[in-house]
Amino acid sequence: MLIPEDLKLRAVERAKSDNMSFGEFVRRALEKSLQDTDSDPFWNDKAVFRGEVPSDYSENHDDYLYGESH
């Protein structure tokens, strides 16, 4: 596994400050990264809205969601 030198240095420093080895730090980071996407409803939501929407919806979504006086 190739890790950019600056990233590895930051990870080694974090591991030291957390009193663990670099390998343990990497294992925990990978585990956390893989767990988060498995349990996060945002990433698990596969629903897609296919109905009509106003052409300015992305720009003015707060107005549509909360009303113009939000």
Biopython code that builds the backbone (N, CA, C, O; Angstrom):
import numpy as np
from Bio.PDB.StructureBuilder import StructureBuilder

atoms = [
    (1, "MET", "N", (0.852, -1.157, 0.000)),
    (1, "MET", "CA", (0.000, 0.000, 0.000)),
    (1, "MET", "C", (0.907, 1.232, 0.000)),
    (1, "MET", "O", (1.790, 1.361, 0.847)),
    (2, "LEU", "N", (0.683, 2.123, -0.947)),
    (2, "LEU", "CA", (1.455, 3.356, -1.016)),
    (2, "LEU", "C", (0.658, 4.494, -0.387)),
    (2, "LEU", "O", (-0.502, 4.718, -0.732)),
    (3, "ILE", "N", (1.284, 5.195, 0.523)),
    (3, "ILE", "CA", (0.652, 6.323, 1.213)),
    (3, "ILE", "C", (1.545, 7.538, 0.994)),
    (3, "ILE", "O", (2.752, 7.465, 1.225)),
    (4, "PRO", "N", (0.971, 8.652, 0.551)),
    (4, "PRO", "CA", (1.796, 9.856, 0.400)),
    (4, "PRO", "C", (2.512, 10.182, 1.715)),
    (4, "PRO", "O", (1.945, 10.043, 2.798)),
    (5, "GLU", "N", (3.758, 10.614, 1.595)),
    (5, "GLU", "CA", (4.605, 10.826, 2.771)),
    (5, "GLU", "C", (3.970, 11.772, 3.793)),
    (5, "GLU", "O", (4.018, 11.501, 4.993)),
    (6, "ASP", "N", (3.376, 12.879, 3.334)),
    (6, "ASP", "CA", (2.777, 13.825, 4.278)),
    (6, "ASP", "C", (1.596, 13.211, 5.018)),
    (6, "ASP", "O", (1.402, 13.481, 6.203)),
    (7, "LEU", "N", (0.807, 12.392, 4.336)),
    (7, "LEU", "CA", (-0.325, 11.725, 4.972)),
    (7, "LEU", "C", (0.166, 10.704, 5.997)),
    (7, "LEU", "O", (-0.384, 10.596, 7.093)),
    (8, "LYS", "N", (1.206, 9.959, 5.625)),
    (8, "LYS", "CA", (1.744, 8.976, 6.563)),
    (8, "LYS", "C", (2.310, 9.652, 7.807)),
    (8, "LYS", "O", (2.102, 9.173, 8.922)),
    (9, "LEU", "N", (3.016, 10.749, 7.627)),
    (9, "LEU", "CA", (3.567, 11.465, 8.780)),
    (9, "LEU", "C", (2.460, 11.943, 9.714)),
    (9, "LEU", "O", (2.578, 11.835, 10.935)),
    (10, "ARG", "N", (1.385, 12.474, 9.134)),
    (10, "ARG", "CA", (0.258, 12.921, 9.971)),
    (10, "ARG", "C", (-0.369, 11.752, 10.706)),
    (10, "ARG", "O", (-0.725, 11.867, 11.879)),
    (11, "ALA", "N", (-0.507, 10.617, 10.011)),
    (11, "ALA", "CA", (-1.110, 9.437, 10.639)),
    (11, "ALA", "C", (-0.216, 8.882, 11.741)),
    (11, "ALA", "O", (-0.710, 8.481, 12.795)),
    (12, "VAL", "N", (1.084, 8.857, 11.509)),
    (12, "VAL", "CA", (2.019, 8.376, 12.522)),
    (12, "VAL", "C", (1.950, 9.266, 13.762)),
    (12, "VAL", "O", (1.930, 8.766, 14.887)),
    (13, "GLU", "N", (1.915, 10.565, 13.560)),
    (13, "GLU", "CA", (1.815, 11.496, 14.697)),
    (13, "GLU", "C", (0.510, 11.293, 15.463)),
    (13, "GLU", "O", (0.503, 11.295, 16.694)),
    (14, "ARG", "N", (-0.592, 11.119, 14.737)),
    (14, "ARG", "CA", (-1.882, 10.888, 15.414)),
    (14, "ARG", "C", (-1.845, 9.586, 16.191)),
    (14, "ARG", "O", (-2.314, 9.524, 17.327)),
    (15, "ALA", "N", (-1.294, 8.550, 15.589)),
    (15, "ALA", "CA", (-1.188, 7.260, 16.270)),
    (15, "ALA", "C", (-0.390, 7.401, 17.563)),
    (15, "ALA", "O", (-0.785, 6.877, 18.604)),
    (16, "LYS", "N", (0.732, 8.110, 17.492)),
    (16, "LYS", "CA", (1.550, 8.326, 18.690)),
    (16, "LYS", "C", (0.762, 9.070, 19.756)),
    (16, "LYS", "O", (0.808, 8.709, 20.932)),
    (17, "SER", "N", (0.038, 10.108, 19.350)),
    (17, "SER", "CA", (-0.713, 10.891, 20.338)),
    (17, "SER", "C", (-1.850, 10.078, 20.954)),
    (17, "SER", "O", (-2.290, 10.362, 22.068)),
    (18, "ASP", "N", (-2.328, 9.060, 20.220)),
    (18, "ASP", "CA", (-3.380, 8.177, 20.733)),
    (18, "ASP", "C", (-2.804, 6.911, 21.368)),
    (18, "ASP", "O", (-3.543, 5.983, 21.698)),
    (19, "ASN", "N", (-1.469, 6.881, 21.537)),
    (19, "ASN", "CA", (-0.778, 5.739, 22.165)),
    (19, "ASN", "C", (-1.067, 4.410, 21.481)),
    (19, "ASN", "O", (-1.388, 3.419, 22.137)),
    (20, "MET", "N", (-0.951, 4.399, 20.153)),
    (20, "MET", "CA", (-1.121, 3.145, 19.421)),
    (20, "MET", "C", (-0.118, 3.095, 18.279)),
    (20, "MET", "O", (0.474, 4.106, 17.902)),
    (21, "SER", "N", (0.056, 1.910, 17.746)),
    (21, "SER", "CA", (0.968, 1.747, 16.618)),
    (21, "SER", "C", (0.328, 2.317, 15.351)),
    (21, "SER", "O", (-0.887, 2.497, 15.267)),
    (22, "PHE", "N", (1.182, 2.592, 14.380)),
    (22, "PHE", "CA", (0.692, 3.062, 13.088)),
    (22, "PHE", "C", (-0.240, 2.021, 12.464)),
    (22, "PHE", "O", (-1.281, 2.370, 11.907)),
    (23, "GLY", "N", (0.137, 0.742, 12.559)),
    (23, "GLY", "CA", (-0.700, -0.330, 12.001)),
    (23, "GLY", "C", (-2.078, -0.371, 12.635)),
    (23, "GLY", "O", (-3.083, -0.516, 11.938)),
    (24, "GLU", "N", (-2.128, -0.242, 13.966)),
    (24, "GLU", "CA", (-3.421, -0.230, 14.663)),
    (24, "GLU", "C", (-4.246, 0.980, 14.237)),
    (24, "GLU", "O", (-5.456, 0.876, 14.036)),
    (25, "PHE", "N", (-3.589, 2.116, 14.102)),
    (25, "PHE", "CA", (-4.284, 3.317, 13.658)),
    (25, "PHE", "C", (-4.912, 3.102, 12.280)),
    (25, "PHE", "O", (-6.073, 3.447, 12.061)),
    (26, "VAL", "N", (-4.142, 2.533, 11.358)),
    (26, "VAL", "CA", (-4.647, 2.280, 9.998)),
    (26, "VAL", "C", (-5.805, 1.289, 10.038)),
    (26, "VAL", "O", (-6.819, 1.505, 9.374)),
    (27, "ARG", "N", (-5.674, 0.202, 10.807)),
    (27, "ARG", "CA", (-6.761, -0.783, 10.918)),
    (27, "ARG", "C", (-8.040, -0.138, 11.443)),
    (27, "ARG", "O", (-9.124, -0.367, 10.908)),
    (28, "ARG", "N", (-7.907, 0.666, 12.490)),
    (28, "ARG", "CA", (-9.098, 1.325, 13.063)),
    (28, "ARG", "C", (-9.715, 2.319, 12.080)),
    (28, "ARG", "O", (-10.937, 2.409, 11.964)),
    (29, "ALA", "N", (-8.865, 3.062, 11.375)),
    (29, "ALA", "CA", (-9.376, 4.028, 10.400)),
    (29, "ALA", "C", (-10.124, 3.320, 9.274)),
    (29, "ALA", "O", (-11.187, 3.774, 8.850)),
    (30, "LEU", "N", (-9.574, 2.216, 8.794)),
    (30, "LEU", "CA", (-10.253, 1.452, 7.745)),
    (30, "LEU", "C", (-11.571, 0.883, 8.241)),
    (30, "LEU", "O", (-12.588, 0.953, 7.551)),
    (31, "GLU", "N", (-11.546, 0.321, 9.436)),
    (31, "GLU", "CA", (-12.773, -0.246, 10.011)),
    (31, "GLU", "C", (-13.845, 0.827, 10.160)),
    (31, "GLU", "O", (-15.000, 0.607, 9.796)),
    (32, "LYS", "N", (-13.472, 1.973, 10.686)),
    (32, "LYS", "CA", (-14.427, 3.065, 10.867)),
    (32, "LYS", "C", (-14.978, 3.534, 9.519)),
    (32, "LYS", "O", (-16.179, 3.766, 9.381)),
    (33, "SER", "N", (-14.118, 3.669, 8.554)),
    (33, "SER", "CA", (-14.534, 4.115, 7.235)),
    (33, "SER", "C", (-15.528, 3.134, 6.608)),
    (33, "SER", "O", (-16.512, 3.553, 5.999)),
    (34, "LEU", "N", (-15.278, 1.857, 6.752)),
    (34, "LEU", "CA", (-16.160, 0.845, 6.179)),
    (34, "LEU", "C", (-17.464, 0.730, 6.949)),
    (34, "LEU", "O", (-18.507, 0.477, 6.346)),
    (35, "GLN", "N", (-17.436, 0.907, 8.255)),
    (35, "GLN", "CA", (-18.651, 0.858, 9.061)),
    (35, "GLN", "C", (-19.561, 2.038, 8.765)),
    (35, "GLN", "O", (-20.773, 1.874, 8.633)),
    (36, "ASP", "N", (-18.986, 3.215, 8.661)),
    (36, "ASP", "CA", (-19.797, 4.416, 8.497)),
    (36, "ASP", "C", (-20.703, 4.343, 7.278)),
    (36, "ASP", "O", (-21.873, 4.715, 7.370)),
    (37, "THR", "N", (-20.204, 3.879, 6.141)),
    (37, "THR", "CA", (-21.043, 3.836, 4.945)),
    (37, "THR", "C", (-22.062, 2.719, 5.022)),
    (37, "THR", "O", (-23.112, 2.807, 4.386)),
    (38, "ASP", "N", (-21.782, 1.658, 5.790)),
    (38, "ASP", "CA", (-22.736, 0.569, 5.928)),
    (38, "ASP", "C", (-23.936, 0.966, 6.767)),
    (38, "ASP", "O", (-25.043, 0.484, 6.526)),
    (39, "SER", "N", (-23.736, 1.842, 7.752)),
    (39, "SER", "CA", (-24.815, 2.160, 8.680)),
    (39, "SER", "C", (-25.396, 3.560, 8.483)),
    (39, "SER", "O", (-26.350, 3.927, 9.169)),
    (40, "ASP", "N", (-24.853, 4.332, 7.579)),
    (40, "ASP", "CA", (-25.317, 5.705, 7.378)),
    (40, "ASP", "C", (-26.529, 5.728, 6.454)),
    (40, "ASP", "O", (-26.409, 5.349, 5.289)),
    (41, "PRO", "N", (-27.699, 6.163, 6.941)),
    (41, "PRO", "CA", (-28.901, 6.178, 6.114)),
    (41, "PRO", "C", (-28.750, 7.044, 4.864)),
    (41, "PRO", "O", (-29.387, 6.772, 3.846)),
    (42, "PHE", "N", (-27.916, 8.079, 4.928)),
    (42, "PHE", "CA", (-27.715, 8.923, 3.752)),
    (42, "PHE", "C", (-27.162, 8.111, 2.591)),
    (42, "PHE", "O", (-27.655, 8.215, 1.469)),
    (43, "TRP", "N", (-26.137, 7.299, 2.855)),
    (43, "TRP", "CA", (-25.519, 6.502, 1.795)),
    (43, "TRP", "C", (-26.356, 5.291, 1.418)),
    (43, "TRP", "O", (-26.231, 4.785, 0.303)),
    (44, "ASN", "N", (-27.204, 4.815, 2.318)),
    (44, "ASN", "CA", (-28.020, 3.634, 2.036)),
    (44, "ASN", "C", (-29.329, 3.971, 1.341)),
    (44, "ASN", "O", (-29.994, 3.070, 0.829)),
    (45, "ASP", "N", (-29.716, 5.226, 1.307)),
    (45, "ASP", "CA", (-30.971, 5.640, 0.682)),
    (45, "ASP", "C", (-30.814, 5.598, -0.836)),
    (45, "ASP", "O", (-30.058, 6.382, -1.410)),
    (46, "LYS", "N", (-31.518, 4.694, -1.470)),
    (46, "LYS", "CA", (-31.420, 4.536, -2.928)),
    (46, "LYS", "C", (-32.607, 5.166, -3.658)),
    (46, "LYS", "O", (-32.727, 5.038, -4.876)),
    (47, "ALA", "N", (-33.487, 5.850, -2.907)),
    (47, "ALA", "CA", (-34.661, 6.464, -3.517)),
    (47, "ALA", "C", (-34.257, 7.617, -4.430)),
    (47, "ALA", "O", (-33.356, 8.394, -4.113)),
    (48, "VAL", "N", (-34.928, 7.710, -5.551)),
    (48, "VAL", "CA", (-34.686, 8.786, -6.514)),
    (48, "VAL", "C", (-36.023, 9.413, -6.857)),
    (48, "VAL", "O", (-36.958, 8.710, -7.240)),
    (49, "PHE", "N", (-36.123, 10.729, -6.725)),
    (49, "PHE", "CA", (-37.347, 11.434, -7.084)),
    (49, "PHE", "C", (-37.326, 11.702, -8.571)),
    (49, "PHE", "O", (-36.376, 12.295, -9.083)),
    (50, "ARG", "N", (-38.368, 11.269, -9.276)),
    (50, "ARG", "CA", (-38.400, 11.414, -10.724)),
    (50, "ARG", "C", (-39.541, 12.321, -11.187)),
    (50, "ARG", "O", (-39.844, 12.369, -12.379)),
    (51, "GLY", "N", (-40.173, 13.037, -10.260)),
    (51, "GLY", "CA", (-41.288, 13.907, -10.614)),
    (51, "GLY", "C", (-40.820, 15.268, -11.123)),
    (51, "GLY", "O", (-39.624, 15.536, -11.230)),
    (52, "GLU", "N", (-41.781, 16.103, -11.427)),
    (52, "GLU", "CA", (-41.497, 17.455, -11.899)),
    (52, "GLU", "C", (-41.053, 18.336, -10.731)),
    (52, "GLU", "O", (-41.592, 18.227, -9.629)),
    (53, "VAL", "N", (-40.090, 19.191, -10.967)),
    (53, "VAL", "CA", (-39.649, 20.170, -9.975)),
    (53, "VAL", "C", (-39.441, 21.505, -10.680)),
    (53, "VAL", "O", (-39.155, 21.535, -11.877)),
    (54, "PRO", "N", (-39.582, 22.607, -9.949)),
    (54, "PRO", "CA", (-39.337, 23.915, -10.555)),
    (54, "PRO", "C", (-37.892, 24.021, -11.050)),
    (54, "PRO", "O", (-36.992, 23.412, -10.471)),
    (55, "SER", "N", (-37.673, 24.775, -12.097)),
    (55, "SER", "CA", (-36.340, 24.879, -12.690)),
    (55, "SER", "C", (-35.335, 25.558, -11.755)),
    (55, "SER", "O", (-34.128, 25.374, -11.911)),
    (56, "ASP", "N", (-35.821, 26.340, -10.785)),
    (56, "ASP", "CA", (-34.904, 27.015, -9.855)),
    (56, "ASP", "C", (-34.827, 26.313, -8.496)),
    (56, "ASP", "O", (-34.409, 26.920, -7.509)),
    (57, "TYR", "N", (-35.223, 25.060, -8.440)),
    (57, "TYR", "CA", (-35.303, 24.354, -7.161)),
    (57, "TYR", "C", (-33.951, 24.267, -6.447)),
    (57, "TYR", "O", (-33.877, 24.482, -5.238)),
    (58, "SER", "N", (-32.895, 23.959, -7.177)),
    (58, "SER", "CA", (-31.604, 23.823, -6.498)),
    (58, "SER", "C", (-31.126, 25.150, -5.922)),
    (58, "SER", "O", (-30.495, 25.179, -4.865)),
    (59, "GLU", "N", (-31.422, 26.233, -6.603)),
    (59, "GLU", "CA", (-30.993, 27.550, -6.125)),
    (59, "GLU", "C", (-31.855, 28.047, -4.976)),
    (59, "GLU", "O", (-31.349, 28.699, -4.063)),
    (60, "ASN", "N", (-33.153, 27.746, -5.006)),
    (60, "ASN", "CA", (-34.097, 28.272, -4.008)),
    (60, "ASN", "C", (-34.741, 27.169, -3.170)),
    (60, "ASN", "O", (-35.884, 27.312, -2.737)),
    (61, "HIS", "N", (-34.027, 26.080, -2.940)),
    (61, "HIS", "CA", (-34.621, 24.944, -2.223)),
    (61, "HIS", "C", (-35.103, 25.299, -0.824)),
    (61, "HIS", "O", (-36.101, 24.741, -0.366)),
    (62, "ASP", "N", (-34.424, 26.213, -0.129)),
    (62, "ASP", "CA", (-34.898, 26.596, 1.213)),
    (62, "ASP", "C", (-36.282, 27.226, 1.154)),
    (62, "ASP", "O", (-37.124, 26.961, 2.012)),
    (63, "ASP", "N", (-36.517, 28.055, 0.151)),
    (63, "ASP", "CA", (-37.843, 28.672, -0.002)),
    (63, "ASP", "C", (-38.910, 27.607, -0.216)),
    (63, "ASP", "O", (-39.994, 27.693, 0.361)),
    (64, "TYR", "N", (-38.615, 26.607, -1.039)),
    (64, "TYR", "CA", (-39.584, 25.552, -1.304)),
    (64, "TYR", "C", (-39.788, 24.648, -0.098)),
    (64, "TYR", "O", (-40.899, 24.181, 0.152)),
    (65, "LEU", "N", (-38.723, 24.402, 0.646)),
    (65, "LEU", "CA", (-38.845, 23.509, 1.798)),
    (65, "LEU", "C", (-39.428, 24.190, 3.021)),
    (65, "LEU", "O", (-40.237, 23.593, 3.732)),
    (66, "TYR", "N", (-39.031, 25.431, 3.280)),
    (66, "TYR", "CA", (-39.387, 26.087, 4.538)),
    (66, "TYR", "C", (-40.270, 27.320, 4.363)),
    (66, "TYR", "O", (-40.719, 27.899, 5.352)),
    (67, "GLY", "N", (-40.523, 27.724, 3.136)),
    (67, "GLY", "CA", (-41.293, 28.928, 2.882)),
    (67, "GLY", "C", (-40.383, 30.125, 2.709)),
    (67, "GLY", "O", (-39.241, 30.119, 3.169)),
    (68, "GLU", "N", (-40.878, 31.130, 2.060)),
    (68, "GLU", "CA", (-40.043, 32.284, 1.743)),
    (68, "GLU", "C", (-39.627, 33.082, 2.964)),
    (68, "GLU", "O", (-38.654, 33.834, 2.895)),
    (69, "SER", "N", (-40.327, 32.945, 4.074)),
    (69, "SER", "CA", (-40.002, 33.746, 5.266)),
    (69, "SER", "C", (-39.065, 33.010, 6.220)),
    (69, "SER", "O", (-38.933, 33.423, 7.373)),
    (70, "HIS", "N", (-38.423, 31.955, 5.788)),
    (70, "HIS", "CA", (-37.566, 31.169, 6.692)),
    (70, "HIS", "C", (-36.500, 32.059, 7.208)),
    (70, "HIS", "O", (-35.656, 31.621, 7.990)),
]
sb = StructureBuilder()
sb.init_structure("model")
sb.init_model(0)
sb.init_chain("A")
sb.init_seg("    ")
for serial, (resi, resn, name, xyz) in enumerate(atoms, 1):
    if name == "N":
        sb.init_residue(resn, " ", resi, " ")
    sb.init_atom(name, np.array(xyz, "f"), 0.0, 1.0, " ", f" {name:<3s}", serial, name[0])
structure = sb.get_structure()
